[in-house]
Amino acid sequence: MKRISVLTSGGDAPGMNAAIRAVVRTGIGHGWEVFGVRHGYAGLISGDMAVLSARDVGGILQRGGTILGSARSAEFETVAGREKAIRNLNVHEIEALVVIGGNGSQTGAHCLFEMGFPVVGVASTIDNDLAGSDITIGVDTALNIALEAIDRLKTTASSHQRAFLVEVMGRRCGYLALAAAIAGGAEAVLLPEIEKEPEALAAELHASYLRGKPHAIVVVAEGAKYNAEAMAAYFQTHKDQLGFDLRVTTIGHVQRGGAPGAFDRILATRLGGGATEALARGERGVLVGFIKGEITTTPLVEIVGKQKALDPYLVELAGVLAK
């Protein structure tokens, strides 16, 4: 092998740049030329790619986002679009592609692999919903950003005897919300995987009020049946059920921004290096992930279209600790 390429796709995650850096420098260490593809799969279709040197990826370890950019591509979802992408890779004499991204990105990687092009995926999404990795690039940083917000809100909530609905990201996966609720000492959590009606949440908050708590924090996953806005709308006409005055805070895309923490920098570096090691071993059509403390590979066919389930013990623990 003489030449590989790397792209980032889907939502950006803190640590993506560290993964790019690792792919480039370890790829060069294997004696390969490494091309960076700009703007994800859209860049593959347009042929927007260039050689990256070791110096080109210097100074990016601590930067959030992705220096290669990311973009949605409806054209790539078609066979004709993917054929254009493969043609451009072949024109540049690229022999393998590393895809850094989450579920949608790895589904695209699997499609390319099924069409005969060698691909290796790297697990990267703040949602932590990707099968094949216990934790993915960006999760730890996003969680700590959410936790900082919860800690600050708890201070002001106690000062005014208030309840806060704090909405975090995660799409249809409740991991970020669940982990933030446990680490932040929340009184309740709303998850997409476990439906909770407004009346049930009201009972929990009222019980906290009766126990003499000075505040109540409810962490809400954005994909829950009732997100923060919907739940707040219900309580506008049922204020007497809570005891607390209610406020809403949506953290939103702040969770994706900023510098990655140490854990994400190291994880991304290990996964990026793991991708080139997998290619050097002759592995193709796999996802490089982190399972039980080890860098592992899992066939893409086993992870595409699947969402990692929440740990039931953590769900139970969150309820016990909220008492």
Buried (B, 14 or more C-beta within 10 A) or exposed (E): BEBBBBBBBBBBBBBBBBBBBBBBBBBBEBEBBBBBBBBBBBBBBBBBBEEBEEEBBEEBBEBBBBBBBBBBBEBBBEEEBBEBBBEBBEEBEBBBBBBBBBBBBBBBBBBBBEEEBBBBBBBBBBBBBBBBBBBBBBBBBBBBBBBEBBEEBBEEBEEEBBBBBBBBBBBBBBBBBBBBBBBBEBBBBBBBBBEBEBEEBBBBBBBBBEEEBBBBBBBBBBBBBBBBEBBBEBBEEEEEBBBBEBBBBBBEEBBBBBBBBEBBBBBBBBBBBBBBBBBBEEBBBBBBBBBEEEBBBBBBEEBBEEBBEBEEEBBEBBEEEBE
